[in-house]
């Protein structure tokens, strides 16, 4: 069976790192089936340019004002980043529609800011029989990489997620994934996060980044943190393993070695969105980054555009909060 690598983006504007990521993936895996799913024509054109299949998604997906009541994330801030909470949840629901559209074979969903490396075990996903994703912490999992063996499994996941959404309108995508895994352990397997228990691929042991590696290497997104860069961030129980481990880069492969073993890193979650790491060839950028990280810094830089984006998003939230307060006050007075 064929394995399809899938990129999903909801909305009318595409981040540049996503477009570069799709092109990068095609450059690394020229023969693999790539599916680009979205709601705008630019994505359709990009899919054609790289020899990928385009899957048009319905406009209601990711729109807080159009989604059905049972999946509306209206217990969360609908104005945050233009419906961020709805988009991240509905992106998981879209997997079922895409899988049914492309037909037989396994599907591997890759988040927009996650790059796959040359060690990503594409062919091995075709032989899996369970749905897979990564763990994050004791209450949430993460959708950096989500693998489904069949369209039937993707539809099952759709129904399980909808059940969680309808039961609680404040459940995020990450919390919903964790709840589903806890309820149906026979259906779900975790992608290995550290060399302690690596994925035994046909080319050797590999691990997957559920953000614990990416936050250490690349750091957070400056647009969400006042425009400031920061790296070497500890975010979850796997972070201590990463911090104590040793990174190496050889022949295009990034590896992490700990006292429990060594494994190639198959994916990297680049929350910082730095475009240099979405290029087809990062063989110079990664060693430079590793060299810098060996000398702990307090300050890693400032991104003016990141600060501007943060300020605008905050201003919108403060304005909406003030509006709600004034509107509520007016209703009481009336």
Secondary structure as UniProt FT lines:
FT   STRAND          3..8
FT   HELIX           16..28
FT   TURN            30..31
FT   STRAND          33..38
FT   HELIX           41..49
FT   TURN            50..51
FT   STRAND          53..56
FT   TURN            59..62
FT   TURN            64..66
FT   HELIX           69..71
FT   TURN            74..75
FT   TURN            78..79
FT   HELIX           80..82
FT   HELIX           84..102
FT   STRAND          106..110
FT   TURN            112..113
FT   STRAND          114..116
FT   TURN            118..119
FT   HELIX           122..125
FT   TURN            126..127
FT   STRAND          131..135
FT   STRAND          141..148
FT   HELIX           151..167
FT   TURN            169..170
FT   HELIX           173..183
FT   TURN            185..187
FT   STRAND          188..190
FT   HELIX           195..197
FT   STRAND          199..201
FT   TURN            202..203
FT   STRAND          204..207
FT   HELIX           212..217
FT   HELIX           222..224
FT   TURN            225..227
FT   TURN            237..238
FT   HELIX           239..244
FT   STRAND          246..250
FT   TURN            251..252
FT   STRAND          253..258
FT   TURN            259..260
FT   STRAND          261..265
FT   STRAND          267..269
FT   TURN            271..272
FT   HELIX           275..278
FT   TURN            283..284
FT   HELIX           285..293
FT   HELIX           304..333
//
